[in-house]
């Protein structure tokens, strides 16, 4: 599972890297050869939409979504557990709505045999299909995490919920980044 999540995180990054190369070629071609690579902006839109959907999954599973937790650590563990539940349940509902509406867009494109009204004329089913897939996986994982949070609370209590579902505190995040930097440099243990 970890390997699959890493690939989901790397794929959009490499796609963005490829897009930046394509944009660079477009700029150079326009400047020096008065030639344009058609559809770079269209491809950029597809890469950003699909990459965002896949990045949501990785951010969720790594507890990397932004949270405002200035006073969070001072709350009672039961209140923190309740706030975790509200956050994950709300995210699951929102992700479900995103996936549902995105699927409606995809089904409409399929029924119309929609093609982008651009120089590329790409069939929209392909980028929209990847987009819907990413949003659907995001919604399923968000829903599963909300259910898992409730089960953890019922079996193990509020402290276990906070331990498993909290975002890293600033100190923990700093130490994790430091360990990762040392590992990449070959200084620390793998």
C-alpha positions in Angstrom: 0.0 0.0 0.0 2.8 2.4 0.9 4.5 1.8 -2.5 1.2 2.5 -4.3 0.7 5.7 -2.3 4.3 6.8 -3.1 3.6 6.2 -6.8 0.4 8.2 -6.6 2.5 11.1 -5.1 5.3 10.8 -7.6 3.2 10.5 -10.8 1.8 14.1 -10.6 5.2 15.4 -9.7 6.8 13.9 -12.8 3.8 15.0 -14.9 4.3 18.6 -13.6 8.1 18.3 -14.4 7.2 17.1 -17.9 4.7 20.0 -18.2 7.4 22.5 -17.2 9.7 21.1 -19.9 7.0 21.4 -22.4 6.2 25.0 -21.4 9.9 25.8 -21.7 10.1 24.3 -25.2 7.0 26.3 -26.1 8.6 29.6 -24.9 11.8 28.9 -26.7 10.0 27.8 -29.9 7.9 31.0 -29.9 10.9 33.3 -29.1 13.4 31.9 -31.5 11.5 30.0 -34.2 8.1 31.8 -34.3 6.5 28.4 -33.9 4.0 27.3 -31.3 3.5 23.8 -29.8 -0.3 23.7 -29.8 -2.3 22.7 -26.7 0.3 23.2 -24.0 -2.2 25.2 -21.9 -4.8 22.4 -22.4 -2.3 19.7 -21.3 -1.4 21.9 -18.3 -5.0 22.0 -17.2 -5.3 18.2 -17.4 -2.1 17.7 -15.5 -3.2 20.1 -12.7 -6.7 18.6 -12.4 -5.5 15.0 -12.4 -2.4 15.7 -10.3 -4.5 17.6 -7.7 -6.9 14.7 -7.3 -4.0 12.2 -6.8 -2.2 14.6 -4.5 -5.3 14.8 -2.2 -5.0 11.1 -1.6 -1.3 11.3 -0.6 -1.9 14.3 1.6 -4.8 12.6 3.4 -2.9 9.4 4.1 0.2 11.3 5.3 -1.9 13.5 7.6 -0.5 16.5 5.6 -3.7 18.5 5.1 -3.5 21.9 6.7 -4.9 22.2 10.2 -5.1 25.1 12.5 -4.1 23.5 15.8 -2.8 26.4 18.0 -5.0 25.4 20.9 -5.6 21.8 19.9 -3.0 20.3 22.1 -4.5 21.9 25.2 -7.9 20.4 24.7 -9.2 17.3 26.5 -8.5 14.0 24.5 -12.2 13.3 24.1 -12.7 16.8 22.6 -9.8 16.3 20.3 -11.2 12.9 19.3 -14.5 14.5 18.5 -12.8 17.3 16.5 -10.9 14.6 14.6 -14.1 12.8 13.8 -15.8 16.0 12.6 -12.8 16.9 10.4 -12.6 13.4 8.8 -16.4 13.0 8.4 -16.7 16.5 6.8 -13.8 15.7 4.5 -15.3 12.4 3.6 -18.6 14.0 2.7 -16.9 16.8 0.7 -14.7 14.3 -1.1 -17.8 12.2 -1.9 -19.6 15.2 -3.3 -16.6 16.1 -5.4 -16.4 12.5 -6.8 -20.1 12.4 -7.4 -20.2 15.7 -9.4 -17.0 14.8 -11.3 -18.6 11.5 -12.3 -21.6 13.3 -13.5 -19.4 15.5 -15.7 -17.6 12.4 -17.0 -20.9 10.6 -17.8 -22.1 13.7 -19.6 -18.9 13.8 -21.7 -19.2 10.2 -22.5 -22.8 10.6 -23.6 -21.9 13.5 -25.8 -18.7 12.0 -27.1 -17.2 15.3 -26.0 -14.0 16.5 -27.6 -12.1 19.5 -26.3 -12.8 22.6 -28.5 -9.1 23.3 -28.7 -6.3 22.7 -31.2 -5.6 19.3 -29.7 -9.2 18.2 -29.9 -8.6 15.6 -27.1 -11.4 13.3 -26.2 -12.4 14.5 -22.7 -13.1 11.0 -21.4 -9.4 10.3 -20.8 -8.4 13.2 -18.6 -11.8 13.3 -17.0 -11.7 9.6 -16.3 -8.3 9.9 -14.5 -9.7 12.9 -12.6 -12.8 11.0 -11.5 -10.7 8.0 -10.5 -8.4 10.1 -8.3 -11.4 11.9 -6.7 -13.2 8.6 -6.1 -10.2 7.0 -4.5 -9.8 10.1 -2.3 -13.5 9.9 -1.3 -13.2 6.1 -0.5 -10.1 6.6 1.6 -11.5 9.6 3.4 -14.7 7.6 4.2 -12.7 4.6 5.4 -10.5 6.8 7.6 -13.6 8.4 9.2 -15.0 4.9 9.9 -11.6 3.7 11.2 -11.5 6.7 13.5 -14.9 5.7 15.0 -13.9 2.1 15.4 -10.6 3.2 17.1 -12.5 5.4 19.5 -14.9 2.6 20.4 -12.2 0.0 20.8 -9.2 1.9 22.2 -10.5 5.3 23.4 -9.8 9.0 22.7 -6.0 8.9 23.4 -5.6 6.2 20.7 -7.6 8.3 18.2 -5.4 11.3 18.9 -2.2 9.3 18.5 -3.3 7.7 15.2 -5.1 10.6 13.5 -3.4 13.8 14.6 -1.3 15.9 12.2 2.3 16.0 13.1 3.2 18.7 15.5 5.8 21.2 14.4 8.6 19.4 16.4 7.6 16.0 15.1 7.6 17.3 11.5 11.0 18.9 11.9 12.5 15.7 13.3 10.9 13.6 10.5 12.3 16.0 7.8 15.7 16.0 9.5 15.8 12.1 9.6 14.7 12.0 5.9 17.4 14.5 4.9 20.0 12.5 6.7 18.8 9.3 5.1 19.0 10.8 1.7 22.5 12.0 2.4 23.5 8.5 3.5 24.3 9.6 7.0 21.4 8.0 8.9 20.1 4.5 9.1 17.8 3.6 6.1 
